[in-house]
Amino acid sequence: MKAIAQEAFGDVDVLALRDVPDPLVGPDQVLVEIRTAGVNPVDGAVRAGYLQGQLPHHFPLVPGWDVAGVVVSVGPAVTRFAPGDEVFGYQRQDHVQFGTYAERIAATERGLAHKPASLGFEEAGGLALCGLTALQALRLVGVGEGDTVLVHAAAGGVGHLAVQIARLLGASRVVGTASPRNHDFLRGLGAEPAAYGDALVDNVAELVGGDGKVDVAFDCAGGAALGDSPALVRDPARIVSIVDTNAVGLGGRWAFARPVAEDLEWLAERAGAGDLRVEVQQTFPLAQAVDAQRLLEGGHVRGKVVLTV
């Protein structure tokens, strides 16, 4: 089959369209013909070798953890899927080699859910990783009824889903930081936009009023945004970051998405009902994965970048 693969760690130029062996399908796996694959910042981290100390890596390495497609066949122990099912999922495994920038993947059952009929393949291909990241991180700090939630980098892949999921979990207000060009986009998602930068603390405090504090700070940016969070949140234990482990030193939490079937079904139900929108800024054919990663690494992407296969 065709896949984007790399033979060494490095910049985007290590990626190339190659012929690789077809997947072997285990007893509890699902062979999926891939229609779309989401492009995520972690893909660049894998490509560059930044996760070597956390997961075993093997070459040739096919990047990608986000997928949407159609089931071709199932292993004999699989119970939830059948050939012809349209699915989406998060396919991070315990080692890194067989990813989703490819024509097919032997997918784990726990990392798949049925794709809602009302959700296109492009949107489904960008939902799982970012949706799980947002849902699990917000649950980690107990977002619920009446909370005011601050989302740093709210127009990005995880951020724009976190804005909506916070509302679905019961938050009464969501404040999202973004550049001015994305403020109307955030308003359309139900967030109150705030400009980031040196005046972030004052901007958010003025917007929320009262004591100038929020209940939860969800960090998708790291750096200065995370550093400002203790001044904005009532309890530092309700700071959560998905990009900067320094959150733990501030008294908060660090979150990393897990492939959980029940959480994928939660996302599918909300997206299928129209309550959770996946913004896809641009799609690229599989052969142009290098261009897709360059665009994402350039910053300022609204929502998701997705490969079509």
Secondary structure, DSSP 4 states (H G I P E B T S, - for coil): -EEEEBSS--SGGG-EEEE-PPPP--TTEEEEEEEEEEE-HHHHHHHHTTTTTTS-EEEEEE---EEEEEEEEE-TT--S--TT-EEEEE---SSEEE-SSBSEEEEEGGGEEEPPTTS-HHHHHTTHHHHHHHHHHHHHTT--TT-EEEEETTTSHHHHHHHHHHHHTT-SEEEEE--GGGHHHHHHHT-EEE--STTHHHHHHHHH-TTS-BSEEEESS-THHHHHGGGTBS-GGGEEESS-THHHHTT-EE------HHHHHHHHHHHHTTSS---EEEEEEGGGHHHHHHHHHTS---SEEEEE-
